[in-house]
Amino acid sequence: MIDSGALFSQLISTYWWLLPLLVLGALFKSAWFKGLIGEARPFSFDDTPGWPV
């Protein structure tokens, strides 16, 4: 029989860095974060004279 606890522990120790990366990806794709960044932006490139060059 396979020891699933040892297998799971080995997978977690190998891919521990993937969980924070997935959380950040989900945060950046969320409507809440996009709204927060949109409101915090000091200006829009559309309002800049001569944009796009």
C-alpha distance matrix in Angstrom:
0.0 3.8 6.5 8.9 11.7 12.0 11.9 14.5 16.5 16.8 18.0 20.4 21.8 22.4 24.0 25.7 29.1 28.3 28.4 32.0 33.1 31.9 33.7 36.8 36.7 36.5 39.3 41.6 41.1 41.9 45.4 45.9 45.6 47.8 50.4 50.3 50.9 53.5 55.5 55.3 56.6 60.2 61.4 60.5 61.1 62.9 65.7 66.3 69.5 69.0 65.3 64.0 66.1
3.8 0.0 3.8 5.8 8.8 8.7 8.2 10.9 12.9 13.1 14.2 16.7 18.1 18.6 20.2 21.9 25.3 24.6 24.8 28.4 29.4 28.4 30.2 33.3 33.2 33.2 36.0 38.1 37.8 38.7 42.2 42.8 42.3 44.5 47.2 47.0 47.5 50.2 52.1 51.8 53.1 56.6 57.9 57.0 57.6 59.5 62.2 62.7 65.9 65.5 61.8 60.5 62.5
6.5 3.8 0.0 3.8 5.5 5.6 6.5 8.8 10.2 11.1 12.7 14.6 15.8 17.1 18.7 19.9 23.5 23.2 23.1 26.5 27.9 27.0 28.6 31.7 32.0 31.9 34.4 36.8 36.8 37.5 41.1 41.3 40.8 43.2 45.7 45.3 45.9 48.8 50.5 50.1 51.5 55.0 56.5 55.8 56.6 58.6 61.1 61.6 64.9 64.6 61.0 59.8 61.9
8.9 5.8 3.8 0.0 3.8 5.5 5.0 5.9 8.4 9.8 10.4 12.1 14.1 15.3 16.3 17.4 20.9 20.2 19.9 23.4 24.8 23.7 25.1 28.4 28.6 28.3 30.9 33.3 33.2 33.9 37.4 37.6 37.2 39.6 42.1 41.8 42.4 45.2 47.0 46.7 48.1 51.6 53.1 52.4 53.2 55.1 57.7 58.3 61.6 61.4 57.7 56.6 58.8
11.7 8.8 5.5 3.8 0.0 3.8 5.4 5.2 6.0 8.6 9.9 10.5 12.2 14.2 15.4 15.7 19.4 19.3 18.6 21.9 23.7 23.0 24.0 27.2 28.0 27.7 29.9 32.5 32.8 33.3 36.8 36.7 36.2 38.8 41.2 40.6 41.3 44.3 45.8 45.3 46.9 50.3 52.0 51.6 52.5 54.6 57.0 57.5 61.0 60.9 57.3 56.3 58.5
12.0 8.7 5.6 5.5 3.8 0.0 3.8 5.5 5.0 6.1 8.6 9.9 10.5 12.3 14.3 15.0 18.7 19.0 19.0 22.1 23.7 23.5 24.8 27.7 28.5 28.7 30.9 33.2 33.7 34.6 38.2 38.1 37.3 39.8 42.4 41.7 42.1 45.1 46.8 46.1 47.4 50.8 52.4 52.0 52.8 55.0 57.4 57.7 61.0 60.8 57.2 56.2 58.1
11.9 8.2 6.5 5.0 5.4 3.8 0.0 3.8 5.4 5.2 6.3 8.7 10.0 10.7 12.3 13.9 17.3 17.0 17.4 20.8 21.9 21.4 23.2 26.0 26.3 26.7 29.2 31.3 31.5 32.6 36.2 36.5 35.6 37.9 40.7 40.2 40.4 43.4 45.3 44.7 45.8 49.3 50.7 50.1 50.6 52.7 55.3 55.6 58.9 58.5 54.9 53.7 55.7
14.5 10.9 8.8 5.9 5.2 5.5 3.8 0.0 3.8 5.4 5.1 6.2 8.6 9.9 10.5 11.4 14.9 14.5 14.3 17.7 19.1 18.4 19.9 22.9 23.4 23.5 25.9 28.2 28.4 29.3 32.9 33.0 32.3 34.7 37.3 36.8 37.2 40.1 42.0 41.4 42.7 46.2 47.7 47.1 47.9 50.0 52.4 52.9 56.3 56.1 52.4 51.4 53.5
16.5 12.9 10.2 8.4 6.0 5.0 5.4 3.8 0.0 3.8 5.5 5.2 6.2 8.6 10.1 10.2 13.9 14.4 14.3 17.2 19.0 19.0 20.2 23.0 24.0 24.4 26.3 28.6 29.4 30.2 33.9 33.7 32.6 35.3 37.9 37.0 37.3 40.4 42.1 41.2 42.6 45.9 47.6 47.3 48.1 50.4 52.7 53.0 56.4 56.2 52.7 51.8 53.7
16.8 13.1 11.1 9.8 8.6 6.1 5.2 5.4 3.8 0.0 3.8 5.5 5.2 6.2 8.7 9.9 13.3 13.9 14.7 17.7 18.8 19.1 20.9 23.3 24.0 24.9 27.1 28.9 29.7 31.0 34.8 34.8 33.4 35.8 38.7 37.8 37.8 40.9 42.8 41.8 42.9 46.2 47.7 47.2 47.7 50.1 52.5 52.6 55.9 55.5 52.0 50.9 52.7
18.0 14.2 12.7 10.4 9.9 8.6 6.3 5.1 5.5 3.8 0.0 3.8 5.5 5.1 6.1 8.1 11.2 10.9 11.9 15.2 15.9 15.9 18.0 20.4 20.7 21.6 24.0 25.7 26.3 27.7 31.5 31.7 30.4 32.6 35.6 35.0 34.9 37.9 39.9 39.1 40.1 43.5 44.8 44.2 44.7 46.9 49.4 49.6 52.9 52.5 48.9 47.7 49.6
20.4 16.7 14.6 12.1 10.5 9.9 8.7 6.2 5.2 5.5 3.8 0.0 3.8 5.4 5.3 5.3 8.9 9.3 9.4 12.4 13.9 14.1 15.5 18.1 19.0 19.7 21.7 23.7 24.6 25.8 29.5 29.4 28.0 30.5 33.3 32.4 32.5 35.6 37.4 36.5 37.7 41.0 42.6 42.3 43.0 45.3 47.6 47.9 51.2 51.0 47.5 46.6 48.6
21.8 18.1 15.8 14.1 12.2 10.5 10.0 8.6 6.2 5.2 5.5 3.8 0.0 3.8 5.8 5.5 8.8 10.5 11.3 13.5 15.0 16.1 17.5 19.5 20.7 21.9 23.6 25.4 26.7 28.0 31.7 31.4 29.8 32.2 35.1 33.9 33.7 37.0 38.8 37.5 38.6 41.8 43.5 43.2 43.8 46.4 48.6 48.5 51.9 51.6 48.2 47.2 49.0
22.4 18.6 17.1 15.3 14.2 12.3 10.7 9.9 8.6 6.2 5.1 5.4 3.8 0.0 3.8 5.9 8.1 9.2 11.2 13.5 14.0 15.2 17.3 18.9 19.6 21.3 23.2 24.5 25.6 27.4 31.2 31.3 29.5 31.6 34.7 33.7 33.2 36.4 38.5 37.2 38.0 41.2 42.6 42.1 42.3 44.9 47.3 47.1 50.3 49.8 46.3 45.2 46.8
24.0 20.2 18.7 16.3 15.4 14.3 12.3 10.5 10.1 8.7 6.1 5.3 5.8 3.8 0.0 3.8 5.4 5.5 7.7 10.3 10.5 11.4 13.7 15.4 15.9 17.5 19.5 20.8 21.9 23.7 27.4 27.6 25.8 27.9 31.0 30.2 29.8 32.8 35.0 33.9 34.7 38.0 39.3 38.7 39.1 41.5 43.9 44.0 47.2 46.8 43.3 42.2 44.0
25.7 21.9 19.9 17.4 15.7 15.0 13.9 11.4 10.2 9.9 8.1 5.3 5.5 5.9 3.8 0.0 3.8 5.5 6.2 8.0 9.5 10.9 12.2 13.9 15.3 16.7 18.2 19.9 21.3 22.7 26.4 26.1 24.3 26.7 29.6 28.4 28.2 31.5 33.3 32.1 33.1 36.3 38.0 37.8 38.4 41.0 43.1 43.2 46.6 46.4 43.0 42.2 44.0
29.1 25.3 23.5 20.9 19.4 18.7 17.3 14.9 13.9 13.3 11.2 8.9 8.8 8.1 5.4 3.8 0.0 3.8 5.7 6.1 6.7 9.1 10.6 11.4 12.8 14.9 16.1 17.2 19.0 20.8 24.4 24.2 22.0 24.2 27.2 26.0 25.4 28.7 30.6 29.2 30.0 33.2 34.7 34.5 35.0 37.6 39.8 39.7 43.0 42.8 39.4 38.6 40.4
28.3 24.6 23.2 20.2 19.3 19.0 17.0 14.5 14.4 13.9 10.9 9.3 10.5 9.2 5.5 5.5 3.8 0.0 3.8 5.7 5.1 6.2 8.7 10.0 10.4 12.3 14.2 15.4 16.5 18.4 22.2 22.4 20.4 22.4 25.6 24.9 24.3 27.4 29.6 28.6 29.3 32.7 34.0 33.4 33.9 36.2 38.6 38.8 42.1 41.8 38.3 37.3 39.3
28.4 24.8 23.1 19.9 18.6 19.0 17.4 14.3 14.3 14.7 11.9 9.4 11.3 11.2 7.7 6.2 5.7 3.8 0.0 3.9 5.4 5.2 6.3 8.7 9.9 10.7 12.4 14.4 15.5 16.7 20.4 20.3 18.7 21.1 24.0 23.1 23.2 26.2 28.1 27.3 28.5 32.0 33.5 33.1 34.0 36.2 38.5 38.9 42.4 42.4 38.9 38.2 40.4
32.0 28.4 26.5 23.4 21.9 22.1 20.8 17.7 17.2 17.7 15.2 12.4 13.5 13.5 10.3 8.0 6.1 5.7 3.9 0.0 3.8 5.4 5.0 6.1 8.5 9.8 10.4 12.3 14.2 15.3 18.9 18.3 16.3 18.9 21.7 20.4 20.3 23.6 25.3 24.2 25.4 28.7 30.4 30.3 31.3 33.7 35.8 36.1 39.6 39.8 36.4 35.8 38.0
33.1 29.4 27.9 24.8 23.7 23.7 21.9 19.1 19.0 18.8 15.9 13.9 15.0 14.0 10.5 9.5 6.7 5.1 5.4 3.8 0.0 3.8 5.4 5.2 6.1 8.7 9.8 10.6 12.4 14.3 18.0 18.0 15.7 17.7 20.8 20.0 19.3 22.4 24.6 23.5 24.2 27.6 28.9 28.4 29.1 31.5 33.8 34.0 37.4 37.3 33.8 33.0 35.2
31.9 28.4 27.0 23.7 23.0 23.5 21.4 18.4 19.0 19.1 15.9 14.1 16.1 15.2 11.4 10.9 9.1 6.2 5.2 5.4 3.8 0.0 3.8 5.5 5.0 6.2 8.5 9.9 10.6 12.3 16.1 16.5 14.9 16.8 19.9 19.6 19.4 22.1 24.4 23.9 24.8 28.4 29.5 28.8 29.6 31.6 34.1 34.7 38.1 38.1 34.4 33.6 36.0
33.7 30.2 28.6 25.1 24.0 24.8 23.2 19.9 20.2 20.9 18.0 15.5 17.5 17.3 13.7 12.2 10.6 8.7 6.3 5.0 5.4 3.8 0.0 3.8 5.4 5.2 6.2 8.7 10.0 10.6 14.3 14.0 12.5 15.1 17.7 17.0 17.3 20.3 22.1 21.6 23.0 26.6 28.1 27.7 29.0 31.0 33.1 33.9 37.5 37.8 34.3 33.8 36.4
36.8 33.3 31.7 28.4 27.2 27.7 26.0 22.9 23.0 23.3 20.4 18.1 19.5 18.9 15.4 13.9 11.4 10.0 8.7 6.1 5.2 5.5 3.8 0.0 3.8 5.4 5.0 6.1 8.6 9.9 13.4 13.0 10.6 12.9 15.8 14.9 14.5 17.6 19.6 18.8 19.8 23.3 24.8 24.5 25.6 27.9 29.9 30.5 34.0 34.4 30.9 30.5 32.9
36.7 33.2 32.0 28.6 28.0 28.5 26.3 23.4 24.0 24.0 20.7 19.0 20.7 19.6 15.9 15.3 12.8 10.4 9.9 8.5 6.1 5.0 5.4 3.8 0.0 3.8 5.4 5.2 6.3 8.7 12.3 13.0 10.9 12.2 15.6 15.5 14.9 17.4 20.0 19.6 20.2 23.8 24.7 23.9 24.7 26.6 29.1 29.8 33.2 33.2 29.6 28.9 31.5
36.5 33.2 31.9 28.3 27.7 28.7 26.7 23.5 24.4 24.9 21.6 19.7 21.9 21.3 17.5 16.7 14.9 12.3 10.7 9.8 8.7 6.2 5.2 5.4 3.8 0.0 3.8 5.5 5.2 6.2 10.0 10.8 9.6 11.3 14.3 14.6 14.8 17.1 19.3 19.6 20.6 24.4 25.4 24.5 25.8 27.4 29.7 30.8 34.3 34.7 31.0 30.5 33.3
39.3 36.0 34.4 30.9 29.9 30.9 29.2 25.9 26.3 27.1 24.0 21.7 23.6 23.2 19.5 18.2 16.1 14.2 12.4 10.4 9.8 8.5 6.2 5.0 5.4 3.8 0.0 3.8 5.4 5.2 8.6 8.2 6.4 9.0 11.6 11.2 11.7 14.3 16.2 16.2 17.6 21.3 22.7 22.2 23.8 25.6 27.6 28.7 32.4 33.0 29.5 29.3 32.2
41.6 38.1 36.8 33.3 32.5 33.2 31.3 28.2 28.6 28.9 25.7 23.7 25.4 24.5 20.8 19.9 17.2 15.4 14.4 12.3 10.6 9.9 8.7 6.1 5.2 5.5 3.8 0.0 3.8 5.6 8.3 8.8 6.1 7.1 10.5 10.5 9.8 12.2 14.8 14.7 15.3 19.0 20.0 19.2 20.5 22.4 24.5 25.5 29.1 29.5 26.0 25.6 28.5
41.1 37.8 36.8 33.2 32.8 33.7 31.5 28.4 29.4 29.7 26.3 24.6 26.7 25.6 21.9 21.3 19.0 16.5 15.5 14.2 12.4 10.6 10.0 8.6 6.3 5.2 5.4 3.8 0.0 3.8 6.6 8.6 7.3 7.3 10.7 11.9 11.6 13.1 15.9 16.6 17.1 20.9 21.3 20.0 21.2 22.5 25.0 26.4 29.8 30.1 26.4 25.9 28.9
41.9 38.7 37.5 33.9 33.3 34.6 32.6 29.3 30.2 31.0 27.7 25.8 28.0 27.4 23.7 22.7 20.8 18.4 16.7 15.3 14.3 12.3 10.6 9.9 8.7 6.2 5.2 5.6 3.8 0.0 3.8 5.4 5.5 6.5 8.7 10.1 11.0 12.4 14.5 15.7 16.9 20.7 21.5 20.5 22.3 23.4 25.5 27.2 30.8 31.5 28.0 27.8 31.0
45.4 42.2 41.1 37.4 36.8 38.2 36.2 32.9 33.9 34.8 31.5 29.5 31.7 31.2 27.4 26.4 24.4 22.2 20.4 18.9 18.0 16.1 14.3 13.4 12.3 10.0 8.6 8.3 6.6 3.8 0.0 3.8 5.5 5.1 6.1 8.5 10.0 10.3 12.2 14.2 15.4 19.1 19.6 18.6 20.8 21.4 23.3 25.5 29.0 30.0 26.6 26.6 30.0
45.9 42.8 41.3 37.6 36.7 38.1 36.5 33.0 33.7 34.8 31.7 29.4 31.4 31.3 27.6 26.1 24.2 22.4 20.3 18.3 18.0 16.5 14.0 13.0 13.0 10.8 8.2 8.8 8.6 5.4 3.8 0.0 3.8 5.5 5.2 6.2 8.7 9.8 10.7 12.3 14.4 17.9 19.2 18.9 21.5 22.4 23.9 25.9 29.6 31.0 27.7 28.1 31.4
45.6 42.3 40.8 37.2 36.2 37.3 35.6 32.3 32.6 33.4 30.4 28.0 29.8 29.5 25.8 24.3 22.0 20.4 18.7 16.3 15.7 14.9 12.5 10.6 10.9 9.6 6.4 6.1 7.3 5.5 5.5 3.8 0.0 3.8 5.4 5.0 6.1 8.4 9.9 10.5 12.2 15.9 17.3 17.2 19.5 20.9 22.4 24.0 27.8 29.0 25.7 26.0 29.1
47.8 44.5 43.2 39.6 38.8 39.8 37.9 34.7 35.3 35.8 32.6 30.5 32.2 31.6 27.9 26.7 24.2 22.4 21.1 18.9 17.7 16.8 15.1 12.9 12.2 11.3 9.0 7.1 7.3 6.5 5.1 5.5 3.8 0.0 3.8 5.4 5.2 6.0 8.6 9.9 10.6 14.4 15.0 14.2 16.4 17.6 19.4 21.1 24.7 25.8 22.5 22.7 26.0
50.4 47.2 45.7 42.1 41.2 42.4 40.7 37.3 37.9 38.7 35.6 33.3 35.1 34.7 31.0 29.6 27.2 25.6 24.0 21.7 20.8 19.9 17.7 15.8 15.6 14.3 11.6 10.5 10.7 8.7 6.1 5.2 5.4 3.8 0.0 3.8 5.5 5.0 6.1 8.5 10.0 13.4 14.3 14.0 16.8 17.6 18.8 21.0 24.6 26.2 23.2 23.8 27.2
50.3 47.0 45.3 41.8 40.6 41.7 40.2 36.8 37.0 37.8 35.0 32.4 33.9 33.7 30.2 28.4 26.0 24.9 23.1 20.4 20.0 19.6 17.0 14.9 15.5 14.6 11.2 10.5 11.9 10.1 8.5 6.2 5.0 5.4 3.8 0.0 3.8 5.5 5.3 6.2 8.7 12.0 13.9 14.4 17.4 18.8 19.5 21.3 25.1 26.9 23.9 24.8 27.9
50.9 47.5 45.9 42.4 41.3 42.1 40.4 37.2 37.3 37.8 34.9 32.5 33.7 33.2 29.8 28.2 25.4 24.3 23.2 20.3 19.3 19.4 17.3 14.5 14.9 14.8 11.7 9.8 11.6 11.0 10.0 8.7 6.1 5.2 5.5 3.8 0.0 3.8 5.5 5.1 6.1 9.8 11.3 11.7 14.3 16.1 17.1 18.5 22.3 23.8 20.8 21.5 24.5
53.5 50.2 48.8 45.2 44.3 45.1 43.4 40.1 40.4 40.9 37.9 35.6 37.0 36.4 32.8 31.5 28.7 27.4 26.2 23.6 22.4 22.1 20.3 17.6 17.4 17.1 14.3 12.2 13.1 12.4 10.3 9.8 8.4 6.0 5.0 5.5 3.8 0.0 3.8 5.5 5.5 8.9 9.5 9.2 12.2 13.3 14.3 16.2 19.9 21.6 18.7 19.6 22.9
55.5 52.1 50.5 47.0 45.8 46.8 45.3 42.0 42.1 42.8 39.9 37.4 38.8 38.5 35.0 33.3 30.6 29.6 28.1 25.3 24.6 24.4 22.1 19.6 20.0 19.3 16.2 14.8 15.9 14.5 12.2 10.7 9.9 8.6 6.1 5.3 5.5 3.8 0.0 3.8 5.6 8.1 9.6 10.6 14.1 15.1 15.2 17.3 20.9 23.2 20.7 22.0 25.1
55.3 51.8 50.1 46.7 45.3 46.1 44.7 41.4 41.2 41.8 39.1 36.5 37.5 37.2 33.9 32.1 29.2 28.6 27.3 24.2 23.5 23.9 21.6 18.8 19.6 19.6 16.2 14.7 16.6 15.7 14.2 12.3 10.5 9.9 8.5 6.2 5.1 5.5 3.8 0.0 3.8 6.2 8.9 10.8 13.9 15.8 15.6 17.0 20.8 22.9 20.5 21.9 24.7
56.6 53.1 51.5 48.1 46.9 47.4 45.8 42.7 42.6 42.9 40.1 37.7 38.6 38.0 34.7 33.1 30.0 29.3 28.5 25.4 24.2 24.8 23.0 19.8 20.2 20.6 17.6 15.3 17.1 16.9 15.4 14.4 12.2 10.6 10.0 8.7 6.1 5.5 5.6 3.8 0.0 3.8 5.6 7.3 10.2 12.4 12.4 13.4 17.2 19.2 16.8 18.2 20.9
60.2 56.6 55.0 51.6 50.3 50.8 49.3 46.2 45.9 46.2 43.5 41.0 41.8 41.2 38.0 36.3 33.2 32.7 32.0 28.7 27.6 28.4 26.6 23.3 23.8 24.4 21.3 19.0 20.9 20.7 19.1 17.9 15.9 14.4 13.4 12.0 9.8 8.9 8.1 6.2 3.8 0.0 3.8 7.2 10.0 12.2 11.0 11.7 15.3 17.8 16.0 18.0 20.4
61.4 57.9 56.5 53.1 52.0 52.4 50.7 47.7 47.6 47.7 44.8 42.6 43.5 42.6 39.3 38.0 34.7 34.0 33.5 30.4 28.9 29.5 28.1 24.8 24.7 25.4 22.7 20.0 21.3 21.5 19.6 19.2 17.3 15.0 14.3 13.9 11.3 9.5 9.6 8.9 5.6 3.8 0.0 3.7 6.6 8.5 7.3 8.2 11.9 14.3 12.5 14.6 17.1
60.5 57.0 55.8 52.4 51.6 52.0 50.1 47.1 47.3 47.2 44.2 42.3 43.2 42.1 38.7 37.8 34.5 33.4 33.1 30.3 28.4 28.8 27.7 24.5 23.9 24.5 22.2 19.2 20.0 20.5 18.6 18.9 17.2 14.2 14.0 14.4 11.7 9.2 10.6 10.8 7.3 7.2 3.7 0.0 3.8 5.2 5.5 7.0 10.7 12.6 10.1 11.8 14.8
61.1 57.6 56.6 53.2 52.5 52.8 50.6 47.9 48.1 47.7 44.7 43.0 43.8 42.3 39.1 38.4 35.0 33.9 34.0 31.3 29.1 29.6 29.0 25.6 24.7 25.8 23.8 20.5 21.2 22.3 20.8 21.5 19.5 16.4 16.8 17.4 14.3 12.2 14.1 13.9 10.2 10.0 6.6 3.8 0.0 3.8 5.4 5.2 8.6 9.5 6.6 8.2 11.1
62.9 59.5 58.6 55.1 54.6 55.0 52.7 50.0 50.4 50.1 46.9 45.3 46.4 44.9 41.5 41.0 37.6 36.2 36.2 33.7 31.5 31.6 31.0 27.9 26.6 27.4 25.6 22.4 22.5 23.4 21.4 22.4 20.9 17.6 17.6 18.8 16.1 13.3 15.1 15.8 12.4 12.2 8.5 5.2 3.8 0.0 3.8 5.6 8.0 9.2 6.6 8.1 11.5
65.7 62.2 61.1 57.7 57.0 57.4 55.3 52.4 52.7 52.5 49.4 47.6 48.6 47.3 43.9 43.1 39.8 38.6 38.5 35.8 33.8 34.1 33.1 29.9 29.1 29.7 27.6 24.5 25.0 25.5 23.3 23.9 22.4 19.4 18.8 19.5 17.1 14.3 15.2 15.6 12.4 11.0 7.3 5.5 5.4 3.8 0.0 3.8 6.3 9.0 7.8 10.3 12.9
66.3 62.7 61.6 58.3 57.5 57.7 55.6 52.9 53.0 52.6 49.6 47.9 48.5 47.1 44.0 43.2 39.7 38.8 38.9 36.1 34.0 34.7 33.9 30.5 29.8 30.8 28.7 25.5 26.4 27.2 25.5 25.9 24.0 21.1 21.0 21.3 18.5 16.2 17.3 17.0 13.4 11.7 8.2 7.0 5.2 5.6 3.8 0.0 3.8 6.3 5.7 8.5 10.4
69.5 65.9 64.9 61.6 61.0 61.0 58.9 56.3 56.4 55.9 52.9 51.2 51.9 50.3 47.2 46.6 43.0 42.1 42.4 39.6 37.4 38.1 37.5 34.0 33.2 34.3 32.4 29.1 29.8 30.8 29.0 29.6 27.8 24.7 24.6 25.1 22.3 19.9 20.9 20.8 17.2 15.3 11.9 10.7 8.6 8.0 6.3 3.8 0.0 3.8 5.6 8.4 9.3
69.0 65.5 64.6 61.4 60.9 60.8 58.5 56.1 56.2 55.5 52.5 51.0 51.6 49.8 46.8 46.4 42.8 41.8 42.4 39.8 37.3 38.1 37.8 34.4 33.2 34.7 33.0 29.5 30.1 31.5 30.0 31.0 29.0 25.8 26.2 26.9 23.8 21.6 23.2 22.9 19.2 17.8 14.3 12.6 9.5 9.2 9.0 6.3 3.8 0.0 3.8 5.9 5.8
65.3 61.8 61.0 57.7 57.3 57.2 54.9 52.4 52.7 52.0 48.9 47.5 48.2 46.3 43.3 43.0 39.4 38.3 38.9 36.4 33.8 34.4 34.3 30.9 29.6 31.0 29.5 26.0 26.4 28.0 26.6 27.7 25.7 22.5 23.2 23.9 20.8 18.7 20.7 20.5 16.8 16.0 12.5 10.1 6.6 6.6 7.8 5.7 5.6 3.8 0.0 3.0 5.1
64.0 60.5 59.8 56.6 56.3 56.2 53.7 51.4 51.8 50.9 47.7 46.6 47.2 45.2 42.2 42.2 38.6 37.3 38.2 35.8 33.0 33.6 33.8 30.5 28.9 30.5 29.3 25.6 25.9 27.8 26.6 28.1 26.0 22.7 23.8 24.8 21.5 19.6 22.0 21.9 18.2 18.0 14.6 11.8 8.2 8.1 10.3 8.5 8.4 5.9 3.0 0.0 3.8
66.1 62.5 61.9 58.8 58.5 58.1 55.7 53.5 53.7 52.7 49.6 48.6 49.0 46.8 44.0 44.0 40.4 39.3 40.4 38.0 35.2 36.0 36.4 32.9 31.5 33.3 32.2 28.5 28.9 31.0 30.0 31.4 29.1 26.0 27.2 27.9 24.5 22.9 25.1 24.7 20.9 20.4 17.1 14.8 11.1 11.5 12.9 10.4 9.3 5.8 5.1 3.8 0.0
